[in-house]
Amino acid sequence: MINIVVCIKQVPMVSELPWNPKTGTLRRELAEGMMNPACAHALEAAVQIKSRQKSEITAITMGPPMAEEVLYEAIAVGADRGVLLTDNAFAAADTYATSYTLARTIEMQCPDVDLVLCGSHASDSETAQVGPQIAEELDIPAAAYVEDFEVKGRTVRMQRISDNFLEIMEMKLPGLMTIMTRSFAPRYPSLEGLADAFEQPHIKILSADDINLDPNKIGRKGSPTRIINVYSPTAEKQNVVLKGTAKKVVAQIFDKYGEKISSAIGKDLKRV
Ligand SMILES: Cc1cc2nc3c(=O)[nH]c(=O)nc-3n(C[C@H](O)[C@H](O)[C@H](O)COP(=O)(O)OP(=O)(O)OC[C@H]3O[C@@H](n4cnc5c(N)ncnc54)[C@H](O)[C@@H]3O)c2cc1C
């Protein structure tokens, strides 16, 4: 029997992300939610393990009440139960507070966890920090950006591509992996799965009071990250005519734009 936890984030549908130009923040309340794409791949990886060996899958999400939708979706494709962490006390959590909250919930709700699976990154904030930070909080080994793996007894053998090299690694369980989106293509929920998910929803809803949490480590209070500003960069266009011989034109380009070219290509042009 292998106990698997899949951490799933609900993200706003990218096509519907409106901005509040005054505050520079995303108006998430106006956007419809969806399962973060990489989390759908992590869930599929869990379901594939379950199709090969006896397993129990717990899907956990932290977010506003509407995040419960991703748990129904997870149960419809093969998760056994869902845990929704929702409370205003969790709001505005950065990755540090999110990882702390998720890790304490895993300890409490799945004390015998063997494998924690996360997406490689969230499509909205995209820090890719939460998975490895959960492992740190749980004091278990972790491997990020995993493309493929096989569980053999208490060991996972995995593959990932790093700097164009194929890495093959082994990790003892319990452990955590973050899953890339190139493999484990998510399946569509079956009608039977959807019926099960909605008829017998094994979903637990927990608030901050239900978990043994340090109030100074959750939500905004527990988040050392400060977002100073969020904005869409504007591109300025300018037409410039350079005159003279080819040699003079090139010299002018280097004079005027050398610094910008250097920073774009990551090389100091003066030293080339
Ligand atoms: C009431 C409330 C409001 C929130 N509002 C926002 C908000 O406005 N904006 C925002 O970005 N976040 C919000 N969150 C969630 C939380 O703050 C972010 O999830 C966290 O900062 C993750 O950072 P990231 O997106 O860079 O994740 P990454 O580190 O890029 O995510 C990697 C992986 O970690 C796991 N993971 C990440 N976040 C969660 C999660 N919440 N639940 C389960 N698994 C997760 C997933 O497997 C994901 O694929 C809210 C939470 C609550 C409770």
Ligand as a Chemical Component Dictionary entry (heavy atoms), coordinates in Angstrom:
data_LIG
# 
_chem_comp.id                   LIG 
_chem_comp.type                 NON-POLYMER 
_chem_comp.pdbx_formal_charge   0 
_chem_comp.three_letter_code    LIG 
# 
loop_
_chem_comp_atom.comp_id 
_chem_comp_atom.atom_id 
_chem_comp_atom.alt_atom_id 
_chem_comp_atom.type_symbol 
_chem_comp_atom.charge 
_chem_comp_atom.model_Cartn_x 
_chem_comp_atom.model_Cartn_y 
_chem_comp_atom.model_Cartn_z 
_chem_comp_atom.pdbx_ordinal 
LIG C1  C1  C 0 -7.869 32.683 1.076  1  
LIG C2  C2  C 0 -6.664 32.474 0.163  2  
LIG C3  C3  C 0 -6.430 33.341 -0.877 3  
LIG C4  C4  C 0 -5.337 33.123 -1.715 4  
LIG N1  N1  N 0 -5.129 34.023 -2.679 5  
LIG C5  C5  C 0 -4.098 33.855 -3.498 6  
LIG C6  C6  C 0 -3.839 34.816 -4.481 7  
LIG O1  O1  O 0 -4.542 35.824 -4.584 8  
LIG N2  N2  N 0 -2.803 34.584 -5.334 9  
LIG C7  C7  C 0 -2.007 33.454 -5.231 10 
LIG O2  O2  O 0 -1.095 33.273 -6.049 11 
LIG N3  N3  N 0 -2.222 32.573 -4.288 12 
LIG C8  C8  C 0 -3.225 32.733 -3.414 13 
LIG N4  N4  N 0 -3.411 31.824 -2.458 14 
LIG C9  C9  C 0 -2.537 30.631 -2.401 15 
LIG C10 C10 C 0 -1.077 30.796 -1.942 16 
LIG O3  O3  O 0 -0.772 32.008 -1.450 17 
LIG C11 C11 C 0 -0.175 30.421 -3.142 18 
LIG O4  O4  O 0 -0.620 29.163 -3.530 19 
LIG C12 C12 C 0 1.332  30.279 -2.842 20 
LIG O5  O5  O 0 1.909  31.509 -2.693 21 
LIG C13 C13 C 0 2.008  29.412 -3.912 22 
LIG O6  O6  O 0 2.950  30.062 -4.728 23 
LIG P1  P1  P 0 3.164  29.693 -6.285 24 
LIG O7  O7  O 0 1.887  29.962 -6.969 25 
LIG O8  O8  O 0 4.378  30.375 -6.765 26 
LIG O9  O9  O 0 3.381  28.104 -6.301 27 
LIG P2  P2  P 0 4.555  27.166 -6.968 28 
LIG O10 O10 O 0 5.625  27.002 -5.966 29 
LIG O11 O11 O 0 4.949  27.629 -8.340 30 
LIG O12 O12 O 0 3.675  25.848 -7.077 31 
LIG C14 C14 C 0 4.296  24.575 -7.247 32 
LIG C15 C15 C 0 3.364  23.491 -6.768 33 
LIG O13 O13 O 0 3.130  23.629 -5.347 34 
LIG C16 C16 C 0 1.810  23.196 -5.043 35 
LIG N5  N5  N 0 1.022  24.337 -4.530 36 
LIG C17 C17 C 0 1.285  25.668 -4.633 37 
LIG N6  N6  N 0 0.321  26.378 -4.036 38 
LIG C18 C18 C 0 -0.585 25.502 -3.556 39 
LIG C19 C19 C 0 -1.818 25.635 -2.871 40 
LIG N7  N7  N 0 -2.316 26.835 -2.535 41 
LIG N8  N8  N 0 -2.497 24.498 -2.541 42 
LIG C20 C20 C 0 -2.000 23.254 -2.861 43 
LIG N9  N9  N 0 -0.837 23.090 -3.533 44 
LIG C21 C21 C 0 -0.146 24.190 -3.875 45 
LIG C22 C22 C 0 1.204  22.695 -6.352 46 
LIG O14 O14 O 0 1.478  21.315 -6.488 47 
LIG C23 C23 C 0 1.972  23.493 -7.389 48 
LIG O15 O15 O 0 1.971  22.861 -8.667 49 
LIG C24 C24 C 0 -4.464 32.010 -1.563 50 
LIG C25 C25 C 0 -4.696 31.165 -0.499 51 
LIG C26 C26 C 0 -5.772 31.400 0.362  52 
LIG C27 C27 C 0 -5.988 30.486 1.509  53 
# 
loop_
_chem_comp_bond.comp_id 
_chem_comp_bond.atom_id_1 
_chem_comp_bond.atom_id_2 
_chem_comp_bond.value_order 
_chem_comp_bond.pdbx_ordinal 
LIG C1  C2  SING 1  
LIG C2  C3  SING 2  
LIG C2  C26 DOUB 3  
LIG C3  C4  DOUB 4  
LIG C4  N1  SING 5  
LIG C4  C24 SING 6  
LIG N1  C5  DOUB 7  
LIG C5  C6  SING 8  
LIG C5  C8  SING 9  
LIG C6  O1  DOUB 10 
LIG C6  N2  SING 11 
LIG N2  C7  SING 12 
LIG C7  O2  DOUB 13 
LIG C7  N3  SING 14 
LIG N3  C8  DOUB 15 
LIG C8  N4  SING 16 
LIG N4  C9  SING 17 
LIG N4  C24 SING 18 
LIG C9  C10 SING 19 
LIG C10 O3  SING 20 
LIG C10 C11 SING 21 
LIG C11 O4  SING 22 
LIG C11 C12 SING 23 
LIG C12 O5  SING 24 
LIG C12 C13 SING 25 
LIG C13 O6  SING 26 
LIG O6  P1  SING 27 
LIG P1  O7  DOUB 28 
LIG P1  O8  SING 29 
LIG P1  O9  SING 30 
LIG O9  P2  SING 31 
LIG P2  O10 DOUB 32 
LIG P2  O11 SING 33 
LIG P2  O12 SING 34 
LIG O12 C14 SING 35 
LIG C14 C15 SING 36 
LIG C15 O13 SING 37 
LIG C15 C23 SING 38 
LIG O13 C16 SING 39 
LIG C16 N5  SING 40 
LIG C16 C22 SING 41 
LIG N5  C17 SING 42 
LIG N5  C21 SING 43 
LIG C17 N6  DOUB 44 
LIG N6  C18 SING 45 
LIG C18 C19 SING 46 
LIG C18 C21 DOUB 47 
LIG C19 N7  SING 48 
LIG C19 N8  DOUB 49 
LIG N8  C20 SING 50 
LIG C20 N9  DOUB 51 
LIG N9  C21 SING 52 
LIG C22 O14 SING 53 
LIG C22 C23 SING 54 
LIG C23 O15 SING 55 
LIG C24 C25 DOUB 56 
LIG C25 C26 SING 57 
LIG C26 C27 SING 58 
# 
